[in-house]
Amino acid sequence: MQTTFTPEQLADPSTARSNEILRACVHCGFCTATCPTYQVLGDELDSPRGRIYLIKDMLEKGRPADEKTVKHIDRCLSCLACMTTCPSGVHYMHLVDHAREHIEKTYKRPFSDRALRWVLARILPHPTRFRLALLGAKIGRPFAFLMPDARLKAMLAMAPKKIPPVSRNDDPQTFPATGKRKMRVALMTGCAQKALNTDINDATIRLLRRLGCEVVIAKGMGCCGALTHHMGKTDESHSSAARNINAWSAEMAGEGLDAIVINTSGCGTTVKDYGHMFRNAPLAEQAAAVSGIAMDVSELLMKLDLPEGGAKGVKVAYHAACSLQHGQQIKTHPKTLLKRAGFEVVEPADSHLCCGSAGTYNLMQPEISGQLKTRKVKTLEAKSPDVIAAGNIGCMMQIGSGTEVPIVHTVELLDWATGGPRPPSFS
């Protein structure tokens, strides 16, 4: 794609990066075949290729974002299926991130949009606040029909029926390996996950210790910054990311770390991008070092001696989270591990398509999200599984709200198969 940015525009690192990405695009349209919003809406501007044209026009002209551009960028899930499909290696993630930052700086949204985004950014990354909000949503759910905004109804509907107890395993501490230590790893405990499902981190710690890992919960570690990053709130997202970089860098400089393990794939995609996010900042070296040892839990488990067998006669429908299969290009590890543990693993049709969760997308675009959820649940249930497994809490909440089939994190099943307790939500 030909671009006409001026030398002055290209002096900005973000614009220079966007220019590289735009020039890689050859207009082939392969991305439209795997774009969930294009499949649902059938509008070229709701495909990656259409959004690329909108972003190019906005950035090249250096103009403020307009309503039309914002509408179509907001509809993007950032599922990154287009990056998996693209034969030219167009890094759409960095491009749309830059577009969202530009929108945040130049476009004044309607008051209701600004208020919703403000609330989400102030609550979801903070587990205690999130728990209080979930309690309020639980109380308010019976009155959802009175809500004038579909997005408010979606927020009430997504709240779990049962709020899990606080887990002290999330506090800063070190868990010794069971037996001989093979690795020393830092576990990212997440933010929303600590409020929505404490079983995941508990199972991860048990499993890693059993396989010879000393597990560190680093002091000062918190939200990865993904939520505000995808809203274009760069200062807020970088502030969250910087706290994590400093926390993990202290551990790396101390007793050392073999890996930073992440069991929420949406967070993993962001942490692995810290090196890019801070490439021109004072924390560039530390950020690159953190990104360099960040691993999804399935990547780490592939390096350890997971016992074979253990689980027999349990049929697992594996849901591939977009942030894992497209964002991190991890496609086979979870299935390999589940099969090694003795589970029968099946996959739904169109497994590359998003379930509609996508961070806060199901709260801000509930109609499109609902259509994607219905499609995903239908394909999963068609496999008649005993349980559904996924590697991302957002997907678990989204799919779980539309089916009676139990849904658990992949690591919970692996923990159970190697001596841990049966997952509470699968009992």
Residue, then its C-alpha position, 0 to 999 in steps of 0.5 A: m500500500q502506498t503512503t504519503f506521510t511527511p517527514e515531520q509525521l514520520a518523526d513520531p515513532s508510532t506514525a513511523r511504525s504505522n507507516e511500515i505496517l500500512r506499506a506491508c498491506v497488498h489489499c488482497g482481502f484474505c483477512t475478510a474471510t476470518c474476520p468475525t465482525y465482517q462475517v456478522l455485519g457484511d460491511e467492508l468497513d467492518s473488516p480489517r482491510g476496510r479499517i486499514y483504509l480508514i486508519k490510513d486516511m485519518l493518520e495521513k491527513g493528521r485529522p481528528a477522528d470522526e464518528k464514522t471511523v470511530k464506529h468501525i474501529d470500536r467494532c473491531l474485536s482485536c481478535l487478531a485472526c487477520m494476522t494469522t491469515c495475512p500472507s504479507g505479515v501485516h501487524y494489524m495489532h500495532l496499527v489498531d492500537h495506534a488508531r485507538e490512541h489517536i481516537e482517544k486524543t482527538y475524538k470526544r465521545p458521547f457522554s454515555d460512552r465516556a462514562l462507561r469507559w471511565v467506569l470500566a477503566r476504574i473498576l476492572p483492573h482493581p480486584t477489590r473494586f471489581r468484587l464490590a461491583l460484582l456484588g452490586a450487579k448480583i443485586g441488580r440483575p433482577f432489575a435488568f429489564l429497567m435498564p435503558d442501555a443494552r450495555l448496562k444490561a450486558m454488564l448485569a448479565m455477565a456477573p457470575k451468580k456466585i462470587p468466589p472467596v478471596s484467595r490468599n495465594d494471590d498475595p506476594q509470596t514464594f511457593p517452594a517447589t515440591g521436591k527438587r527445584k527445576m525452575r523459578v518462575a513468577l506467576m502473573t495473577g491477573c486482575a479480573q481473574k482474581a475477582l471472577n475465578t480464584d480456582i485458576n491461580d490456585a490450580t496453576i500454583r499447585l500444578l507448577r509446584r508439583l512439576g518442580c517449579e518455585v512459584v513467585i508472586a512478585k510484590g508490586m505486580g498487578c494489571c497488565g494494562a491491556l484493558t486501558h491499552h485497548m481503549g487508547k488510554t496509553d498513559e494509564s496502560h503504560s503506568s500499569a505495565a511499568r509497575n509489572i516491569n519493575a516488579w519482575s525486574a527486581e525478581m530477575a535481578g535478585e534470585g533470578l527468573d526462568a520464566i514469567v508465566i501467564n494463565t490469562s492469554g489476553c494478558g500474555t499477548t500484552v506482556k509479550d508486547y511490552g518490549h514494543m510498547f516501551r521501545n522508546a522509553p527509559l524502561a526499554e531494556q527491562a521491558a524487552a527482558v520481561s517480554g523475552i521470558a514471558m510465557d503462556v502456562s501451556e508453553l511452560l508446561m511443554k518444557l516440564d515433565l507432565p505425567e501421562g494418563g491420569a484422566k480417562g473417559v472425559k471428553v473435553a471441547y477445547h476452545a482456542a482463545c483468540s489471544l492465544q491462537h492468534g495473538q501469541q500463535i500458540k495453537t497446539h500446546p493446550k491440546t497436546l497437554l490435555k491429550r497427554a493427561g488422558f483426556e479425549v479432546v475435540e474442537p468445534a467447527d470454525s475454531h478460529l472465530c472469536c467467542g465475542s468476549a474480547g476483553t470488554y467488547n462484550l460489555m461495549q458491543p453487546e449485540i455483536s458479541g451476543q451473536l458471536k457467543t451464540r455461534k460459538v456455544k452452538t459449535l461447542e455443544a455440537k461436540s457433546p462434551d463433558v466439559i469445555a476448556a479454555g485458556n482465558i478467563g474472558c472466554m470462560m465467562q462469555i461462553g459460560s453465560g450461554t451454556e449449561v456445559p461446565i467450562v474450566h481453565t485448561v490448567e484446572l484439568l491438568d492439575w486434576a489429572t496429575g493429583g489435584p482436586r476435581p475442578p469445583s465448576f466441574s463436579 
